[in-house]
């Protein structure tokens, strides 16, 4: 069969396909549907092989396009290997469904986090505005004639006129600052000291009164407060959703509770717990996704997935150890692989496999003496670790 020439149109087609490889799955790289039969998959594979195999072209020097074609051909061969096997294709389809569900779950969690911050900020701002409005609009209380200063510091020459205390007809709300007594004498006609004392007590009483009214609509609300009651109802909804395993609805309910009552400690405590659970669940999903991607030879995807798992659960040694192994195998970032390996050794110092992983990274980095020390430590923890003994015996 005569070989073809690599035309400009064909070059552009190869370049576009190469640049979009990272966005493709095994179906899209072969340009077939998820429901495609085996024969259709085989036909698509041979068509793209003809396009991307360097041996099919008469040009002696394909330049950078040779590398592009090799990468595309490798991706298509891997896709065909999986999709042409019924068992592998079944596992790959399950992985694709889980990946899609994980992406949707991550979107929901991150959107809830962003909107939650807005709810808390808006509720706090509303509380501050309400407090300011209460203080600004509170009318000055009536004052008593001849309001006396405390006995400990009588003003020189101040008249001593006894005050009368009105008898309350209802049980008052407890106050931090006593309410000033009423008076028919306006403050302007009082002597300077009495007027100053009157103003100080008026401001203190106004401030305490506003604070009490504000607290009655927030965390310290009276049991009969309808706003606080609605907030507690939303917390109850969140508890029910959490028991049913519905993380996102539980977060939504707690957002409503906090928007009504920013100081609701039960809502805040439960929200912290549920957000922690959501992060843990999302980290587990990304870890499982990385394992599937490793099974199908998708090293770059596995690296991205395990990075997300480690970022969500940085103290989970299982995730961190897998991250170190992937970085080591892909030879992409030995510095970060070493950092991860150190973390797992510190987290679980009694595991020989962690010491072996650290030693492999050190060996690849050319740090022979430190690698030997790690290998000896691994053998101390597990004398039967053949791989460690083999690596140590070879150096």
Buried (B, 14 or more C-beta within 10 A) or exposed (E): EEEEEBEEEBBEEBEEBBEEBEEBBBBEBBEBEEEBEEEEBBEBBEEBBEBBBBEBBEEEEBEEBBEBBBBBBEBBBBBBBBBBEEEBBEBBBEBBEBBEEBEEBBEBBEEBEEEBEEBBEEBEEEBEEBBEEBBEEBEEBEBBBBBBEEEEEEBEEBEEEEBEEEEEEEEEEEEEBEBBBEBEBEBEEBEEBBBBBBBEBBBBBBBBBBBBBBBBBBBBBEEEBEEBBBBBBBBEBBBEBBEEEBBBBBBBBBBBBBBBBBBBEBBBEBBEEBBEBBBEBBBBBBBBBBEBBBBBEBBEBBBBBBBBBBEBBEEBBBBBBBBBBBBBBEEEBBEBBBBBBBBBBEBBEEBBBBBBBBBBBBBBBEBEEBBBBBBEBBBEBBEEBEBBBEBBEEE
